[in-house]
Amino acid sequence: MSDKDLTAMRLREVLDYCPETGAFIRRATPLIAQKMGMTVGYINDGGYLRIRVDGKVYPGHRLA
C-alpha cells in the first residue's frame, strides 16, 4: 500500500455520502476553489460518476 492509496478513514474525513440520493458532499475545505458542503464529482463521457480525492480520480460506485 503506497502513501497515496485512499483508505475508508481518509474518504470519511473529506466526503459524506448520502445513500438515498447517491450524492457525495465535501466535508473538508481543500486548497482549491470548491467549498465545504458542495456536491463533488462529474459524469464522464461514458455516463459514470467520477470523484477526485487527494488528486486521484475514483469511480463513484467504488467509493459508495
VOBA-1610 file (N, C-alpha, C; in pm, whole numbers, padded with zeros to 5 digits, always signed):
BEGIN
Met+00085-00118+00000Met+00000+00000+00000Met+00089+00123+00000Ser+00069+00212-00095Ser+00150+00333-00102Ser+00086+00444-00020Asp+00161+00553-00004Asp+00111+00668+00073Asp-00012+00730+00009Lys-00031+00709-00121Lys-00141+00772-00192Lys-00266+00686-00202Asp-00264+00564-00148Asp-00383+00480-00150Asp-00491+00540-00062Leu-00612+00545-00113Leu-00725+00601-00039Leu-00778+00497+00058Thr-00790+00534+00183Thr-00847+00445+00284Thr-00990+00490+00314Ala-01067+00401+00373Ala-01204+00436+00413Ala-01202+00551+00513Met-01103+00551+00602Met-01093+00658+00702Met-01069+00793+00635Arg-00978+00796+00538Arg-00948+00921+00468Arg-01070+00968+00389Leu-01138+00876+00323Leu-01257+00912+00247Leu-01362+00976+00338Arg-01382+00920+00455Arg-01480+00975+00551Arg-01436+01109+00607Glu-01306+01137+00605Glu-01256+01268+00651Glu-01294+01378+00553Val-01295+01347+00425Val-01315+01452+00326Val-01453+01455+00262Leu-01526+01341+00266Leu-01658+01336+00200Leu-01762+01270+00288Asp-01885+01317+00272Asp-02003+01248+00326Asp-02075+01187+00207Tyr-02142+01075+00229Tyr-02217+01008+00124Tyr-02362+00992+00167Cys-02454+01028+00079Cys-02597+01011+00105Cys-02645+00894+00019Pro-02672+00778+00079Pro-02714+00662+00000Pro-02851+00679-00066Glu-02934+00766-00012Glu-03066+00789-00070Glu-03057+00861-00205Thr-02964+00955-00216Thr-02951+01033-00340Thr-02830+00993-00422Gly-02733+00927-00359Gly-02609+00891-00426Gly-02510+01004-00433Ala-02539+01114-00362Ala-02453+01233-00368Ala-02337+01222-00269Phe-02223+01273-00312Phe-02106+01288-00226Phe-02091+01436-00195Ile-02077+01469-00067Ile-02070+01607-00021Ile-01934+01630+00044Arg-01869+01742+00006Arg-01738+01774+00061Arg-01748+01812+00208Arg-01665+01749+00293Arg-01660+01780+00435Arg-01549+01880+00465Ala-01430+01855+00414Ala-01316+01941+00442Ala-01295+02036+00326Thr-01248+02156+00356Thr-01219+02252+00250Thr-01073+02237+00208Pro-01049+02185+00089Pro-00911+02170+00042Pro-00856+02304-00007Leu-00739+02303-00058Leu-00676+02426-00107Leu-00716+02455-00250Ile-00841+02423-00285Ile-00894+02454-00416Ile-01023+02533-00399Ala-01080+02577-00508Ala-01195+02668-00503Ala-01322+02602-00450Gln-01332+02471-00458Gln-01456+02406-00415Gln-01474+02418-00265Lys-01592+02452-00222Lys-01620+02479-00081Lys-01680+02360-00008Met-01666+02361+00124Met-01726+02259+00207Met-01878+02263+00189Gly-01941+02145+00184Gly-02085+02137+00170Gly-02133+02126+00027Met-02042+02139-00069Met-02079+02128-00210Met-02076+01982-00255Thr-02163+01949-00349Thr-02161+01817-00412Thr-02036+01808-00498Val-01973+01692-00496Val-01850+01674-00573Val-01870+01571-00683Gly-01778+01568-00778Gly-01779+01469-00883Gly-01828+01524-01015Tyr-01810+01442-01119Tyr-01855+01476-01253Tyr-01893+01347-01325Ile-01974+01362-01427Ile-02015+01248-01509Ile-01923+01244-01631Asn-01859+01131-01655Asn-01767+01120-01769Asn-01844+01091-01897Asp-01771+01078-02007Asp-01834+01055-02138Asp-01914+00925-02142Gly-01878+00829-02059Gly-01950+00702-02055Gly-02071+00705-01965Gly-02096+00819-01898Gly-02212+00834-01812Gly-02189+00792-01668Tyr-02063+00772-01630Tyr-02031+00728-01494Tyr-01979+00843-01409Leu-02016+00839-01280Leu-01971+00940-01185Leu-01825+00918-01152Arg-01746+01023-01156Arg-01605+01021-01119Arg-01583+01126-01012Ile-01503+01091-00911Ile-01479+01181-00799Ile-01329+01189-00772Arg-01278+01310-00760Arg-01136+01331-00733Arg-01117+01348-00582Val-01029+01266-00526Val-00994+01274-00385Val-00842+01273-00375Asp-00787+01374-00312Asp-00642+01385-00295Asp-00567+01372-00427Gly-00622+01431-00532Gly-00554+01436-00660Gly-00571+01313-00748Lys-00644+01213-00704Lys-00666+01093-00783Lys-00816+01078-00809Val-00851+01033-00930Val-00992+01018-00970Val-01037+00874-00945Tyr-01154+00861-00882Tyr-01211+00731-00849Tyr-01352+00721-00906Pro-01395+00602-00946Pro-01535+00583-00987Pro-01626+00596-00865Gly-01734+00671-00879Gly-01825+00694-00767Gly-01879+00567-00706His-01910+00467-00788His-01967+00344-00734His-01869+00269-00646Arg-01740+00288-00668Arg-01639+00221-00584Arg-01625+00290-00448Leu-01654+00420-00443Leu-01646+00493-00317Leu-01771+00476-00233Ala-01884+00454-00301Ala-02010+00437-00229Ala-02004+00313-00142
//
